[in-house]
Amino acid sequence: MKKTSLIIFALTLLFCVKHASAQDYKTAVGLHFSYEVGPSIKYFYEDDTALEGIVGFRSHGVVFSGLWEKHVPVFDVDKLKFFYGFGAHIGGVGAGTYRRFGTDDINYQNNTILLGADGIIGMEYKIPTAPIAINLDLMPRLELAHGPYFDISPGLGVKYTF
């Protein structure tokens, strides 16, 4: 169901947005909603290459993610970018059961360190008449500290750009 909702939202975004231009911001701060919810910051150090940091809070835990991202135009729609990249995460969670996308939940008996490799793929749209960028993404994760196991975290980001 989540996958279908994400696909429908992305297609709606593509068809609703007709007039836009190239990447026109250097920095963005906002919120990222996924399994973890929290603040994010993105900085373009080149016109098409950015670094993004996300602090994600979840029940009894926090995860810090750092990502390198490449942004490329898509579908000849101005200000709409496809992006992909990779990075890593570190964090910790308390004892409990945590949902995983499309598979069984995982149960940690004690406080647990999280450490692993991340990927990211998504689309971002910068609203031409406002300093706002919206993105949909999928973050595949390889958890190494208590695994290995693989998970995919769908997300939505809303950022203020400057």
C-alpha positions in Angstrom: 0.0 0.0 0.0 2.8 2.4 0.9 4.6 1.7 -2.4 1.4 2.3 -4.4 0.8 5.6 -2.5 4.3 6.8 -3.2 4.0 6.0 -6.9 0.7 7.7 -7.3 2.0 10.8 -5.5 5.1 10.9 -7.7 3.1 10.6 -10.9 0.6 13.3 -9.7 3.5 15.6 -9.0 4.9 14.9 -12.5 1.7 15.7 -14.3 0.7 18.7 -12.1 4.1 20.4 -12.5 4.6 21.8 -16.0 6.7 25.0 -15.7 9.9 25.2 -13.7 13.7 25.9 -14.1 17.1 24.5 -13.0 18.4 24.0 -9.5 18.3 27.5 -8.1 19.2 27.1 -4.4 22.4 26.4 -2.5 21.1 25.3 0.9 17.8 23.9 2.2 16.6 23.0 5.7 13.5 21.2 6.6 11.9 18.0 7.8 12.2 14.4 6.5 9.3 12.0 7.2 10.1 8.3 7.1 10.4 5.5 9.7 12.3 8.2 11.5 11.1 11.8 11.5 13.4 14.8 11.9 15.3 17.7 10.6 17.4 17.7 7.4 19.8 20.0 5.7 21.0 19.9 2.1 23.9 21.8 0.7 24.9 22.0 -3.0 28.7 22.3 -3.3 28.4 22.0 -7.1 25.4 22.8 -9.3 24.3 19.1 -9.4 26.0 17.6 -6.4 24.8 17.9 -2.8 25.5 16.7 0.7 22.5 16.0 2.9 22.3 15.3 6.6 19.2 13.8 8.3 18.6 13.4 12.0 15.8 10.9 12.4 13.9 10.4 15.7 11.9 7.2 16.3 10.4 5.6 19.3 13.2 5.2 21.8 15.9 6.2 19.4 17.7 8.5 17.0 19.6 7.9 13.7 22.1 10.2 12.0 22.4 9.8 8.2 24.9 11.5 5.9 24.3 11.3 2.1 26.1 12.3 -1.1 23.6 13.0 -3.8 23.7 13.7 -7.6 20.8 15.7 -9.1 19.9 15.5 -12.7 17.0 17.0 -14.8 14.1 14.7 -15.5 11.2 14.7 -18.0 12.1 18.2 -19.3 10.2 19.6 -16.4 12.0 22.7 -15.0 12.9 22.5 -11.3 12.1 18.8 -11.2 15.2 16.7 -10.4 15.9 13.0 -10.1 18.5 12.3 -7.5 20.5 9.3 -6.4 23.4 8.8 -4.0 24.9 6.9 -1.1 26.0 7.4 2.5 25.9 5.9 5.9 24.0 6.0 9.2 24.8 5.6 12.9 22.4 5.7 15.8 20.7 3.8 18.5 17.4 2.4 19.6 15.9 1.1 22.8 14.5 -2.4 23.3 11.3 -2.9 21.3 9.8 -4.0 18.0 10.4 -1.9 14.9 8.6 -2.0 11.6 10.5 -2.8 8.4 9.2 -2.1 4.9 7.7 -5.1 3.1 9.0 -7.7 5.6 8.7 -8.9 9.1 9.2 -6.6 12.1 12.5 -6.7 13.9 12.7 -7.1 17.6 15.6 -5.8 19.7 15.8 -7.2 23.2 18.2 -4.5 24.5 19.4 -1.0 23.6 21.0 -1.4 20.3 23.6 0.5 18.2 22.6 1.0 14.5 25.4 1.3 12.0 25.3 0.7 8.2 25.3 1.8 4.6 22.6 3.8 2.9 21.5 4.5 -0.6 19.0 7.1 -1.8 16.9 7.6 -4.9 14.1 10.1 -5.4 12.7 13.1 -7.1 12.7 16.7 -5.9 10.6 19.7 -7.0 11.5 23.3 -6.2 8.3 25.4 -6.2 9.1 28.3 -8.5 7.0 30.9 -6.7 8.1 29.9 -3.1 11.3 29.0 -1.3 10.1 25.5 -0.9 11.4 22.1 -2.2 9.4 18.9 -1.8 10.9 15.4 -2.4 9.9 11.8 -2.4 12.6 9.2 -1.9 13.5 5.6 -1.1 16.4 4.9 1.1 17.7 1.3 0.9 19.7 0.5 4.0 22.1 -2.3 4.9 22.2 -2.6 8.7 25.6 -4.0 9.7 25.8 -3.7 13.5 23.0 -6.3 14.2 22.6 -8.0 10.9 23.3 -7.9 8.2 19.8 -7.1 7.1 18.4 -5.1 4.3 15.5 -2.6 4.5 13.9 0.1 2.3 12.6 3.3 4.0 10.2 5.4 1.9 10.3 9.1 2.7 8.9 12.6 2.1 10.9 15.8 2.6 9.8 19.4 2.8 12.5 22.0 2.9 12.9 25.8 3.0 15.4 26.8 0.4 17.9 29.7 0.3 
